Amino acid sequence: MDKYSHKERLQMILAGEKPDRFAASFWRHFFHKEHDARGTAEAMLAFQEEFDWDFMKINPRADFHTQDWGLKLDYSNNEFKKHKKSNFPVREPEDWLKIKPHDLSAPALAEHLKTVSLIRKGSDRELPLLMTVFTPLSVAGRLVEDRQTLVEHIRTAPEPVEEALRAITKTFRAFVAELRNAGADGIFYATLQWASADMLTWEEYKRFGLPYDLEVIAATESDALNLLHVCHTDNYLEQLHERDYHCRMYNWDSAHESNLSLEKAYDKIKGKTLVGGVEENGWLQGDRETVEKNIKNLLRQHDPHRLIIGPGCCIPPETPIENLKIIRKRING
């Protein structure tokens, strides 16, 4: 039996106190279930029921962020295949001017507030819930069919892009402010590929990413349990850490050689709790012996008051359930 509740354990770790055991959380898509609020909630709750993670990263339909601006989805009924996209709202620079703010009655936004509410009602009140929210630039990057279109528009027609970013930011400031009323304890704030030198220079990110990121995160309450997820390789984690993102936990692909390793992050990322350590496209997909070996090494090399066990990003839906069970068993001791 655990000595502490999930919330108590997480609070101890965030305070730098040694808990009774390592905390852990993993997250994935259930494409065949995420067609509506009830299906998404049922999938998230069933996954939590099976593994009893220490916080739930609500993994919604990723393009709910863009559907109210006209993106169309042909929903997948296959657990392992993504939805098909069409009708991308932005193709030419002037299309950015058509992106206007939405209120919370917009269908996809309202649906996902309902999703959070259903999960809160169906879960243990001591389970921290983090709702996934993309940064404004990340939302903009899903309004175009090819991400390079946005890069090109940033460099050749910046003013229309900034107009759209202001509209997206206004929309999601309202959304994240309402999430607490729906039952979320905070947000899982994801930069996707955009806070990366592979996509933009740091000077470009400072103009088109940073100010809008900070506006949205500022709309969460002062006690919000926020996690900053910095995707991709060659990322700007250290630069973002120098800004006040009001996130108490950081998550990124620490295994990639172009990113900060966990070991170096302890010294460079002061005052934050790190989430990660599991290579979701690497040893997590291996055989039982491989997973056993790597999770044992991870637990031996790190301290439970400094690291929450998790993936560097969303785990593939095809991840063997038995491998997650091995990790859960080892964490429980």
NUMIVO-75374 format. One record per residue (C-alpha): x, y, z; residue in three letters; residue number from 1. Coordinates in pm, 1 decimal. Layout:
! NUMIVO-75374
FITOR:x:y:z:aa:i
FITOR:X:Y:Z:ALA:NUM
...
***
This chain:
! NUMIVO-75374
FITOR:x:y:z:aa:i
FITOR:0.0:0.0:0.0:MET:1
FITOR:122.2:349.2:-86.9:ASP:2
FITOR:190.9:575.8:207.3:LYS:3
FITOR:73.3:889.8:27.9:TYR:4
FITOR:-196.4:985.5:-220.2:SER:5
FITOR:-95.6:1084.7:-572.4:HIS:6
FITOR:-142.5:1451.4:-491.9:LYS:7
FITOR:54.3:1428.5:-167.6:GLU:8
FITOR:339.5:1244.4:-339.7:ARG:9
FITOR:357.4:1501.4:-618.1:LEU:10
FITOR:351.5:1790.0:-371.2:GLN:11
FITOR:639.7:1633.7:-179.9:MET:12
FITOR:847.6:1590.7:-494.4:ILE:13
FITOR:779.1:1946.9:-609.5:LEU:14
FITOR:893.7:2067.1:-267.2:ALA:15
FITOR:1217.4:1866.3:-298.8:GLY:16
FITOR:1117.7:1620.7:-27.6:GLU:17
FITOR:1182.1:1248.4:-58.9:LYS:18
FITOR:856.9:1058.1:-122.1:PRO:19
FITOR:770.0:698.2:-40.8:ASP:20
FITOR:851.5:591.4:-397.9:ARG:21
FITOR:913.7:725.4:-746.7:PHE:22
FITOR:615.6:896.4:-907.3:ALA:23
FITOR:537.6:808.7:-1268.2:ALA:24
FITOR:305.8:895.2:-1553.2:SER:25
FITOR:272.1:789.5:-1915.6:PHE:26
FITOR:34.8:912.7:-2184.0:TRP:27
FITOR:-84.2:805.6:-2528.0:ARG:28
FITOR:-355.5:856.8:-2787.5:HIS:29
FITOR:-659.5:633.6:-2825.2:PHE:30
FITOR:-753.4:740.3:-3177.5:PHE:31
FITOR:-1058.8:515.2:-3201.4:HIS:32
FITOR:-1208.3:666.0:-2884.2:LYS:33
FITOR:-1125.6:1035.2:-2911.8:GLU:34
FITOR:-1413.7:1131.6:-3141.8:HIS:35
FITOR:-1608.1:1305.8:-2865.6:ASP:36
FITOR:-1587.3:1406.4:-2500.5:ALA:37
FITOR:-1730.2:1085.7:-2358.1:ARG:38
FITOR:-1507.9:857.6:-2564.9:GLY:39
FITOR:-1192.8:1049.1:-2473.9:THR:40
FITOR:-1286.9:1052.0:-2106.1:ALA:41
FITOR:-1359.5:678.3:-2105.7:GLU:42
FITOR:-1022.5:602.0:-2268.5:ALA:43
FITOR:-828.1:820.4:-2025.7:MET:44
FITOR:-1007.1:680.3:-1721.9:LEU:45
FITOR:-958.2:319.6:-1833.7:ALA:46
FITOR:-585.0:377.0:-1887.3:PHE:47
FITOR:-559.0:531.7:-1542.2:GLN:48
FITOR:-757.4:248.4:-1386.5:GLU:49
FITOR:-514.9:-4.4:-1533.7:GLU:50
FITOR:-188.1:169.0:-1435.7:PHE:51
FITOR:-268.2:410.3:-1150.8:ASP:52
FITOR:-29.8:683.9:-1268.6:TRP:53
FITOR:59.6:963.6:-1025.7:ASP:54
FITOR:-86.8:1231.6:-1250.5:PHE:55
FITOR:-301.0:1211.3:-1560.6:MET:56
FITOR:-182.8:1393.2:-1868.6:LYS:57
FITOR:-515.1:1419.4:-2051.8:ILE:58
FITOR:-430.5:1325.1:-2409.7:ASN:59
FITOR:-704.6:1477.3:-2622.6:PRO:60
FITOR:-760.6:1475.9:-2995.7:ARG:61
FITOR:-460.0:1687.5:-3091.2:ALA:62
FITOR:-634.9:1893.8:-3356.9:ASP:63
FITOR:-915.3:2010.0:-3129.3:PHE:64
FITOR:-693.3:2318.9:-3110.9:HIS:65
FITOR:-759.2:2395.1:-3477.7:THR:66
FITOR:-1098.0:2248.7:-3566.9:GLN:67
FITOR:-1291.9:2561.4:-3472.5:ASP:68
FITOR:-1088.9:2748.2:-3735.4:TRP:69
FITOR:-1199.8:2509.3:-4008.0:GLY:70
FITOR:-963.0:2212.5:-4009.6:LEU:71
FITOR:-1156.5:1896.9:-4100.3:LYS:72
FITOR:-1091.0:1550.5:-3960.0:LEU:73
FITOR:-1197.6:1212.4:-4090.3:ASP:74
FITOR:-1201.5:1029.3:-3757.8:TYR:75
FITOR:-1009.7:706.2:-3730.2:SER:76
FITOR:-1177.4:395.8:-3593.5:ASN:77
FITOR:-842.5:220.5:-3562.8:ASN:78
FITOR:-671.8:247.2:-3223.8:GLU:79
FITOR:-332.2:278.3:-3388.6:PHE:80
FITOR:-399.3:511.4:-3683.7:LYS:81
FITOR:-427.0:889.3:-3675.7:LYS:82
FITOR:-724.1:1085.7:-3805.5:HIS:83
FITOR:-703.4:1213.8:-4163.9:LYS:84
FITOR:-685.4:1592.5:-4204.2:LYS:85
FITOR:-824.1:1813.2:-4478.3:SER:86
FITOR:-934.7:2171.8:-4543.0:ASN:87
FITOR:-629.5:2336.4:-4388.2:PHE:88
FITOR:-736.1:2694.3:-4310.6:PRO:89
FITOR:-410.9:2866.0:-4409.2:VAL:90
FITOR:-234.5:2836.0:-4742.8:ARG:91
FITOR:-140.5:3191.0:-4836.8:GLU:92
FITOR:-9.8:3469.9:-4609.3:PRO:93
FITOR:-337.7:3663.0:-4628.8:GLU:94
FITOR:-524.0:3360.4:-4489.5:ASP:95
FITOR:-376.4:3434.1:-4145.4:TRP:96
FITOR:-597.3:3743.0:-4131.5:LEU:97
FITOR:-904.0:3514.3:-4133.3:LYS:98
FITOR:-803.4:3359.4:-3800.1:ILE:99
FITOR:-1021.7:3537.8:-3544.8:LYS:100
FITOR:-1066.2:3474.3:-3170.9:PRO:101
FITOR:-1322.5:3217.4:-3056.4:HIS:102
FITOR:-1519.9:3214.4:-2734.2:ASP:103
FITOR:-1562.7:2902.9:-2523.9:LEU:104
FITOR:-1888.8:2805.7:-2692.5:SER:105
FITOR:-1694.6:2707.4:-3005.8:ALA:106
FITOR:-1768.4:2334.8:-3057.4:PRO:107
FITOR:-1422.3:2182.5:-3017.3:ALA:108
FITOR:-1330.9:2402.7:-2721.2:LEU:109
FITOR:-1661.0:2330.6:-2547.0:ALA:110
FITOR:-1620.7:1958.8:-2614.0:GLU:111
FITOR:-1281.1:1948.8:-2447.9:HIS:112
FITOR:-1391.8:2145.4:-2144.0:LEU:113
FITOR:-1660.6:1878.7:-2112.1:LYS:114
FITOR:-1392.7:1609.5:-2150.2:THR:115
FITOR:-1202.8:1749.2:-1852.7:VAL:116
FITOR:-1521.7:1771.5:-1649.8:SER:117
FITOR:-1613.7:1409.4:-1724.0:LEU:118
FITOR:-1266.4:1288.1:-1629.1:ILE:119
FITOR:-1272.0:1486.9:-1306.8:ARG:120
FITOR:-1608.6:1340.0:-1212.6:LYS:121
FITOR:-1491.5:987.9:-1294.1:GLY:122
FITOR:-1152.9:1000.7:-1120.8:SER:123
FITOR:-1013.4:1010.0:-770.3:ASP:124
FITOR:-1008.1:1369.2:-642.0:ARG:125
FITOR:-649.8:1305.4:-525.9:GLU:126
FITOR:-538.1:1239.4:-884.6:LEU:127
FITOR:-382.3:1552.7:-1039.0:PRO:128
FITOR:-520.0:1623.4:-1388.0:LEU:129
FITOR:-315.6:1811.8:-1647.2:LEU:130
FITOR:-495.6:1912.1:-1965.7:MET:131
FITOR:-289.9:1927.5:-2283.5:THR:132
FITOR:-268.2:2273.6:-2438.3:VAL:133
FITOR:-46.3:2366.7:-2732.1:PHE:134
FITOR:136.9:2698.1:-2741.4:THR:135
FITOR:-8.2:2955.3:-2986.6:PRO:136
FITOR:272.9:2905.6:-3239.0:LEU:137
FITOR:213.9:2529.2:-3217.7:SER:138
FITOR:-154.5:2584.2:-3290.4:VAL:139
FITOR:-62.6:2802.7:-3588.1:ALA:140
FITOR:167.1:2526.6:-3710.2:GLY:141
FITOR:-129.8:2289.7:-3734.7:ARG:142
FITOR:-335.6:2532.8:-3943.4:LEU:143
FITOR:-105.5:2470.3:-4241.5:VAL:144
FITOR:-58.7:2144.0:-4427.0:GLU:145
FITOR:320.8:2170.7:-4421.3:ASP:146
FITOR:504.9:2326.8:-4126.4:ARG:147
FITOR:752.3:2485.7:-4365.2:GLN:148
FITOR:466.8:2703.6:-4491.8:THR:149
FITOR:450.5:2871.8:-4152.9:LEU:150
FITOR:830.5:2910.4:-4144.0:VAL:151
FITOR:818.0:3075.0:-4486.2:GLU:152
FITOR:534.1:3308.0:-4383.0:HIS:153
FITOR:716.4:3405.5:-4063.4:ILE:154
FITOR:1013.4:3510.8:-4276.2:ARG:155
FITOR:829.1:3674.6:-4564.4:THR:156
FITOR:495.4:3798.4:-4423.1:ALA:157
FITOR:535.1:3829.9:-4044.7:PRO:158
FITOR:253.5:4080.1:-3978.6:GLU:159
FITOR:-37.7:3852.5:-4083.9:PRO:160
FITOR:114.0:3566.9:-3884.1:VAL:161
FITOR:134.3:3787.7:-3574.8:GLU:162
FITOR:-227.4:3893.5:-3621.9:GLU:163
FITOR:-331.2:3527.1:-3617.0:ALA:164
FITOR:-109.8:3454.3:-3316.1:LEU:165
FITOR:-287.0:3729.9:-3123.7:ARG:166
FITOR:-625.4:3573.9:-3204.7:ALA:167
FITOR:-508.1:3224.9:-3107.4:ILE:168
FITOR:-359.4:3358.4:-2785.1:THR:169
FITOR:-680.1:3537.4:-2688.2:LYS:170
FITOR:-876.5:3218.1:-2750.6:THR:171
FITOR:-652.0:2994.4:-2541.7:PHE:172
FITOR:-606.9:3244.5:-2260.2:ARG:173
FITOR:-980.5:3209.7:-2202.8:ALA:174
FITOR:-965.1:2831.5:-2246.2:PHE:175
FITOR:-690.3:2771.3:-1989.7:VAL:176
FITOR:-855.6:3007.1:-1742.2:ALA:177
FITOR:-1173.1:2797.2:-1762.3:GLU:178
FITOR:-994.8:2463.9:-1729.8:LEU:179
FITOR:-970.7:2494.0:-1352.0:ARG:180
FITOR:-1348.0:2532.5:-1331.2:ASN:181
FITOR:-1379.6:2217.2:-1541.4:ALA:182
FITOR:-1163.7:2025.1:-1293.8:GLY:183
FITOR:-804.5:2043.0:-1420.8:ALA:184
FITOR:-522.6:2106.0:-1174.0:ASP:185
FITOR:-305.5:2262.1:-1442.2:GLY:186
FITOR:-189.9:2224.4:-1800.5:ILE:187
FITOR:59.4:2019.8:-1997.8:PHE:188
FITOR:190.9:2306.5:-2210.2:TYR:189
FITOR:347.6:2176.2:-2531.5:ALA:190
FITOR:569.5:2364.0:-2776.4:THR:191
FITOR:560.3:2076.9:-3029.0:LEU:192
FITOR:839.8:2120.7:-3287.8:GLN:193
FITOR:856.7:2497.6:-3269.0:TRP:194
FITOR:1093.2:2569.1:-2978.5:ALA:195
FITOR:1374.2:2405.6:-3171.2:SER:196
FITOR:1670.5:2528.0:-3374.1:ALA:197
FITOR:1562.9:2273.8:-3637.0:ASP:198
FITOR:1259.8:2493.6:-3711.5:MET:199
FITOR:1334.8:2852.7:-3609.8:LEU:200
FITOR:1622.8:3061.2:-3485.7:THR:201
FITOR:1607.4:3166.0:-3122.2:TRP:202
FITOR:1554.3:3526.8:-3234.2:GLU:203
FITOR:1251.7:3413.2:-3435.1:GLU:204
FITOR:1115.8:3213.8:-3143.5:TYR:205
FITOR:1157.7:3511.8:-2913.0:LYS:206
FITOR:931.0:3711.7:-3144.1:ARG:207
FITOR:675.6:3455.9:-3263.6:PHE:208
FITOR:669.8:3210.8:-2973.0:GLY:209
FITOR:781.2:3346.3:-2639.3:LEU:210
FITOR:546.8:3643.5:-2581.0:PRO:211
FITOR:236.1:3446.2:-2677.6:TYR:212
FITOR:345.3:3145.6:-2469.7:ASP:213
FITOR:378.4:3366.1:-2164.1:LEU:214
FITOR:37.6:3526.9:-2217.1:GLU:215
FITOR:-137.6:3190.8:-2220.3:VAL:216
FITOR:52.2:3047.9:-1924.5:ILE:217
FITOR:-19.1:3365.4:-1725.9:ALA:218
FITOR:-390.9:3290.0:-1755.5:ALA:219
FITOR:-352.7:2981.4:-1536.2:THR:220
FITOR:-399.9:3043.5:-1165.8:GLU:221
FITOR:-97.9:3102.0:-942.0:SER:222
FITOR:-131.7:2757.8:-781.0:ASP:223
FITOR:-176.6:2572.0:-1111.3:ALA:224
FITOR:17.3:2248.0:-1151.0:LEU:225
FITOR:172.6:2319.7:-1489.9:ASN:226
FITOR:420.1:2113.3:-1690.7:LEU:227
FITOR:624.7:2255.2:-1979.7:LEU:228
FITOR:680.5:1999.5:-2255.5:HIS:229
FITOR:952.2:2101.4:-2502.0:VAL:230
FITOR:934.7:1874.1:-2803.6:CYS:231
FITOR:1180.8:1785.5:-3073.0:HIS:232
FITOR:1555.3:1777.2:-3111.4:THR:233
FITOR:1803.8:2063.9:-3066.8:ASP:234
FITOR:1542.9:2233.2:-2851.8:ASN:235
FITOR:1543.2:2560.8:-2659.7:TYR:236
FITOR:1475.7:2413.5:-2316.2:LEU:237
FITOR:1753.1:2608.2:-2144.4:GLU:238
FITOR:1651.1:2937.0:-2304.4:GLN:239
FITOR:1287.5:2884.8:-2206.4:LEU:240
FITOR:1394.4:2803.3:-1852.2:HIS:241
FITOR:1544.9:3151.3:-1827.3:GLU:242
FITOR:1194.3:3295.8:-1880.3:ARG:243
FITOR:910.3:3270.3:-1631.0:ASP:244
FITOR:690.5:2998.6:-1778.9:TYR:245
FITOR:510.7:2937.1:-1446.3:HIS:246
FITOR:561.3:2561.5:-1492.9:CYS:247
FITOR:687.4:2353.0:-1202.8:ARG:248
FITOR:768.9:2044.2:-1410.1:MET:249
FITOR:970.3:2009.5:-1732.6:TYR:250
FITOR:952.0:1725.5:-1984.2:ASN:251
FITOR:1156.4:1675.7:-2302.7:TRP:252
FITOR:1348.7:1415.7:-2502.3:ASP:253
FITOR:1651.2:1398.5:-2274.2:SER:254
FITOR:1789.7:1091.1:-2453.1:ALA:255
FITOR:1860.4:1268.0:-2783.0:HIS:256
FITOR:2220.1:1381.2:-2819.9:GLU:257
FITOR:2118.1:1730.3:-2934.1:SER:258
FITOR:1915.9:1796.1:-2616.9:ASN:259
FITOR:2007.7:1846.0:-2254.2:LEU:260
FITOR:2056.3:1514.1:-2072.7:SER:261
FITOR:1885.6:1441.6:-1741.4:LEU:262
FITOR:2220.2:1435.9:-1564.8:GLU:263
FITOR:2318.9:1781.2:-1689.7:LYS:264
FITOR:1968.3:1916.9:-1636.8:ALA:265
FITOR:1992.9:1871.3:-1260.5:TYR:266
FITOR:2261.7:2140.3:-1256.1:ASP:267
FITOR:2127.0:2366.6:-1529.6:LYS:268
FITOR:1751.8:2350.6:-1460.0:ILE:269
FITOR:1731.5:2467.1:-1102.9:LYS:270
FITOR:1408.9:2474.5:-905.4:GLY:271
FITOR:1210.6:2248.3:-1140.3:LYS:272
FITOR:1102.6:1886.6:-1120.3:THR:273
FITOR:1209.4:1680.6:-1420.0:LEU:274
FITOR:976.7:1431.3:-1589.6:VAL:275
FITOR:1121.6:1166.7:-1819.0:GLY:276
FITOR:1395.3:907.2:-1841.2:GLY:277
FITOR:1209.3:650.9:-2053.2:VAL:278
FITOR:1292.3:631.1:-2424.2:GLU:279
FITOR:943.7:587.4:-2566.7:GLU:280
FITOR:1068.3:493.2:-2915.7:ASN:281
FITOR:1371.9:308.2:-2785.6:GLY:282
FITOR:1399.8:58.7:-2501.8:TRP:283
FITOR:1031.8:93.9:-2405.8:LEU:284
FITOR:953.3:-96.0:-2727.8:GLN:285
FITOR:1198.7:-375.4:-2647.8:GLY:286
FITOR:1151.2:-720.1:-2502.7:ASP:287
FITOR:1087.4:-789.4:-2135.6:ARG:288
FITOR:1454.6:-829.0:-2050.0:GLU:289
FITOR:1542.3:-496.3:-2214.1:THR:290
FITOR:1270.0:-309.1:-2029.2:VAL:291
FITOR:1358.0:-472.0:-1695.4:GLU:292
FITOR:1724.4:-381.5:-1735.3:LYS:293
FITOR:1662.4:-20.1:-1832.0:ASN:294
FITOR:1398.5:63.5:-1572.3:ILE:295
FITOR:1617.0:-87.4:-1298.4:LYS:296
FITOR:1910.0:125.0:-1415.4:ASN:297
FITOR:1693.8:436.5:-1429.5:LEU:298
FITOR:1562.9:390.1:-1076.4:LEU:299
FITOR:1910.7:316.8:-947.1:ARG:300
FITOR:2073.1:620.4:-1110.1:GLN:301
FITOR:1816.8:884.5:-1010.4:HIS:302
FITOR:1643.3:1010.6:-698.3:ASP:303
FITOR:1264.2:1003.2:-647.2:PRO:304
FITOR:1260.6:1359.6:-512.5:HIS:305
FITOR:1420.8:1495.0:-832.4:ARG:306
FITOR:1274.0:1287.9:-1117.3:LEU:307
FITOR:923.8:1173.3:-1208.2:ILE:308
FITOR:942.6:867.7:-1432.5:ILE:309
FITOR:785.5:921.2:-1773.2:GLY:310
FITOR:847.2:925.9:-2148.2:PRO:311
FITOR:1012.2:1207.5:-2341.1:GLY:312
FITOR:692.6:1248.1:-2541.2:CYS:313
FITOR:365.2:1067.9:-2608.9:CYS:314
FITOR:422.2:691.4:-2619.1:ILE:315
FITOR:325.1:510.3:-2941.4:PRO:316
FITOR:-18.7:346.0:-2917.8:PRO:317
FITOR:145.9:17.6:-3015.7:GLU:318
FITOR:360.8:15.2:-2699.9:THR:319
FITOR:328.6:-331.3:-2541.5:PRO:320
FITOR:103.3:-317.0:-2237.1:ILE:321
FITOR:329.6:-569.1:-2064.8:GLU:322
FITOR:620.6:-326.2:-2084.0:ASN:323
FITOR:421.9:-59.0:-1903.4:LEU:324
FITOR:324.5:-316.0:-1642.0:LYS:325
FITOR:691.7:-395.2:-1583.0:ILE:326
FITOR:764.3:-27.8:-1521.8:ILE:327
FITOR:464.8:8.1:-1291.8:ARG:328
FITOR:573.5:-299.3:-1092.8:LYS:329
FITOR:932.5:-180.0:-1054.0:ARG:330
FITOR:823.1:165.4:-940.8:ILE:331
FITOR:597.9:11.7:-678.3:ASN:332
FITOR:896.3:-181.9:-549.0:GLY:333
***
